[in-house]
Amino acid sequence: MDKVGRYEFMAEPFHCDFSGRLFMGHLGNHMLNAADFHSTDRGFGMKRLMQINRSWVLSRLAIEMVEMPAQYTKFNVETWVESAMRYFTSRNFAVVGNDGHAYGYGRSIWAMIDTESRQPTDIYSIDNGAINDWIIADKECPIDKGGRVKMSDDAQLVRTIDTYYNDVDINGHINSVKYIEHVLDLWPLDWYRNHQVRRFEIAYVAEAHAGDQLSFYMEETDAQTFCVRIVRTDGTECCRSKVVF
């Protein structure tokens, strides 16, 4: 089996925005699905892990796009493991057309947790570190890895929302992609008529659950670059995001 997984998707019309291009949130879903297909086929996916009270949790995600696939377009998400450490693994993505056209790329960091204690657990404990058999350290992913999203105390509260059933995923916390959607909803529709998301970064810090209120603090840190801090009901920071238009 190839170390790189390649999975075909289609930009379904109801997954596209008013411009006829795929929503960033749905692209994020496709990337996470590709990651699960890849890991499941190779013996360390969610289906296997849930049987032993383990799960993958997304820690960081960066997506950088030249353009989004247009509606009805078939495209592929390629994914591979770049590196692995005891508690974290790096997984990359390439979004490519059947003709080889590169739409964009993604980088992600994942942790493996114990589903009962909710604490990180040793990735190498699964089949004596079998994940090492699938690492490709030298395959190019030509986008920045990103880093900590730096924000000052001047960030302004711009929105507070409630969370409900549709926000919660299989791990019992607010779905990783829902945060992406909520962040991108901070700009009005008219903004997107003249601006395209070039890069989206998000770093997850703490879990939030159904019923939590999420407060969004934003500041513009550079031209067309905005940072967002998301805080749950008890004041705990859940994640930080950077959006570059």
FENPEBEL-V924471 format. One line per field, one symbol per residue. burial: I if it has 16 or more other ideal C-beta (glycine too) atoms within 10 Angstrom, else O. A space follows every 50 residues. Layout:
burial->???
This chain:
burial->OOOOIOIOIOIOOOIIIOOOIIIIIIIIIIIIOIIIIIIOOIOIIIOOIO OOOIIIIIIIIIIIIOOIIOIOIOIIIIIIIIOIOOIOIIIIIIIIOOOO OOIIIIIIIIIIIOIOOOOOIOIIOIOOOOIOOIIOOOOOIOIOOIOOIO IOOOIOOOOOOOIOOOIIOOIOIIIIIIIIIIIIOOIOOOOIOOOOIIII IIIIOOIIOOOIOIIIIIIOOOOOOIIIIIIIOOOOOIIIIIIOI
